[in-house]
Structures are given as C-alpha cells and as structure tokens.
Amino acid sequence: MDKIIQITSGRGPLECQWVVAKVLKAFLEEAKDNKIDYEIIHRENGDENLTLKSVTLVLKSKNLNEFLKTWLGSILWIGKSTFRKLHKRSNWFIGIFELEGLEKIHFNEKDIQFQTTRSQGSGGQNVNKVNTAVRATHIPTGQSVFVQDTRSQLENKKLSVERLKEKVLEQNIIQLQKQMQETWNNHLNVQRGNPIRTFSGTDFKKNYQEKSFKKERNQLKNELKTYKNDLN
C-alpha cells in the first residue's frame, strides 16, 4: 500500500515553517519504528535555515491506515517564538494531509522501445558510418531520449535507459506538483482547533493524550493503598 502525504505550514508564518521541520523529524522517526518505508519526493524550503514550508512523502507499508490515524489532521505546537521573542502568540498550527487521486507513473524497462541510428555531427568514421546512437522511448508516457555519447551501441543503450528513467520520474514529479497546486486549499484550510497531536517546548516534547488507562489505573492503586493504610 502506497500513500502520498503532505506536511504543510498552511502558508503560516516562519514559526509554522519551523514546526513543519520538527514534525517531519518526529514523523519519520515514528515511521521507522513502525517499519514504514518512505521517500521524500518534494520539499519547499522555508524562509530560514532548518525550516520547511511543506514536504511531500510517499509511504509504503501494509499498516499505513492505523499509523496515519494518529497523524492526519492539524498538529499543534505550544511554545514561544524563537524568531520573534516579543510575540505574544504561543499556539502554532500546521497540517498533515493525504494527497489522493494521483496517477503514479511506473517505470518498466519492458515498456521501452529502442531505435538505433548513426550518430550526428563530427566524430570520425565510427560515428558517421555505424549505427551506434540510440533513441529510447517510454511507450506509456511518450517520453524519449537520444544518446550518442560513446561509440558503443550497448553503452549508449544503458545510458539511454538511465536518462529515460530520470525523465519519466521527473514527469511524475511535475504531475504531482500540478496536483499540489490544485489541492492548494490544503495549505489554506489548516484547522485551528481539535489537533490530532500536540507538541510543546523548544525540545518538541510530545504532549498528546495517551489512549491507554495505565496512569489512571496506577493512580487508583495508590489511592486504594492510602485508603487501606488509613483504615489500619
């Protein structure tokens, strides 16, 4: 199962961009703990070092839905700005969204059509008279490259596969960026309130509520012990 996730500052101020970078680190650490593979496919750097306006990732795992239940939505950081020390605001929100409906482009060498031809331009007898140049076309996307770097048809073929793969993947990124523009409302609709997670302090300590009742049980046990001691 693959999912494309976007962590965004929602066009928020520099403080929110700093939170995006911090949340990304926490997100990836937890993803590793849950044995979730990830790849960062797009990032928009913030206005200062170590800040991010947004970052887009591909996640791969069988148990993504359970993991993402605790992340998708608005994220709150409670703390004073390190960029504007006199600023009174202490609640900063960012958002984590799933980008849906993106048609991913899969690259398979079996989908490549090769054509050989004579190399163009000057370069000696072998270049002009032997079919060493290679044109490779990715049939599903129509993307193509022309390679005549070497006098070996085999080497040019290998180079054409590498360059064509880069070109097809680049097309995939362009397609993703187009969808990101279409879903820019994600950046504008970061909800202020009901955060799925809350962090606090410059150390970015987790502050969200635990789902277990371990603390409550321990508290009840201590109260019972105190009650028994009082009776004795």
C-alpha positions, 0 to 999 in steps of 0.5 A: 500500500502506497500513500502520498502525504503532505506536511504543510505550514498552511502558508503560516508564518516562519514559526509554522515553517519551523514546526513543519521541520520538527514534525517531519523529524518526529514523523519519520522517526515514528515511521521507522519504528513502525517499519514504514518505508518512505521517500521524500519526493518534494520539499519547499524550503522555508524562509530560514535555515532548518525550516520547511514550508511543506514536504511531500512523502510517499509511504509504503507499508501494509499498516499505513491506515492505523499509523496515519490515524494518529497523524492526519489532521492539524498538529499543534505546537505550544511554545514561544517564538524563537524568531520573534521573542516579543510575540505574544502568540504561543499556539502554532498550527500546521497540517498533515494531509493525504494527497489522493487521486494521483496517477503514479507513473511506473517505470518498466524497462519492458515498456521501452522501445529502442531505435538505433541510428548513426550518430550526428555531427563530427566524430570520425568514421565510427560515428558517421558510418555505424549505427551506434546512437540510440533513441529510447522511448517510454511507450506509456508516457511518450517520453524519449531520449537520444544518446550518442555519447560513446561509440558503443551501441550497448553503452549508449543503450544503458545510458539511454535507459538511465536518462529515460528513467530520470525523465519519466520520474521527473514527469511524475514529479511535475504531475504531482506538483500540478496536483499540489497546486490544485489541492492548494486549499490544503495549505489554506484550510489548516484547522485551528482547533481539535489537533490530532497531536500536540507538541510543546517546548523548544525540545518538541516534547510530545504532549498528546493524550495517551489512549491507554488507562495505565496512569489512571489505573496506577493512580487508583492503586495508590489511592486504594493503598492510602485508603487501606493504610488509613483504615489500619 
